Amino acid sequence: MENQNPINQTHLIIAAISASFAKALDKHNPGVKEEFLKELGERYHEIREYSHPHIEALETLTWTRDFLNKD
């Protein structure tokens, strides 16, 4: 059996699609990307404060932010 990829593929594609969607919207409505990034940051801080850890959710938000910030 091949080595398994430790990255959750579902969460990775959700991040990629979300970032692509925000980038596409920003082309037609400038400022959407910045607002989306602001919302991502707010959700990240909100989820981080939950009583139980949600590492994969935080990781997905981080990946989305990273995809959005790539040229």
N, C-alpha and C positions, 0 to 999 in steps of 0.2 A: 504494500500500500504506500502511496506517495506521502511525503511529509504534508501534514495539514497546515494550511495558512492560519495563523492565530488571529487574523483580522476578521471580524464579523462582516461577511460579505453583504448581508442585507443592510446593515447600518451604513456601510461604506457607500452603497449605491443610493440610499436615501439621501445621504449628504451630497453626493455628486449631482443627483437630479435636482435637489432643492437649490443648490448653488447655481446650477445652469438655468433654472427657471428664474431666479432673482436677477441674474446677469442679463438674460434675454429681456425681461421686463424693464430693466434699467436703461436699455438701449432706446426704448420708446417713451419712457417716463423717468428721466434723470432724477436721481435722488432715492429711487427705490432700493438700490443696493445698500446705501448708507443706513436707511431706515431698517432694512432687513438685518444688517449687522448689529444695529443697536438692539433690536428685539432679541436676536440670538444671545447677545451678551446678558440681557436681562433674564432670559430663560435659564441661561447657564448658572447665573448667581442664585436664582430662585431654586433650581433643582439641587444645586450643591448644598443648600441649607436644609434639605429634607432630612428627616431623622434616619432614614435608611439610605445606604449608598446606592447610587445609580450610575455606576462607572460607564456603562455602555451608552447611556443617554448623553452623558457629558462628553464622551468621546465622539459621538455623532455630531453634536453641536460644534465641537472643536474642528472636526474634519470639514464641516460645512463652511465654517469661517475661513479655514485654510484654503478651500477651493475658491471661495469668493475673492480672496486676496491675491490669488494667482493671476498673472497677466494673461 
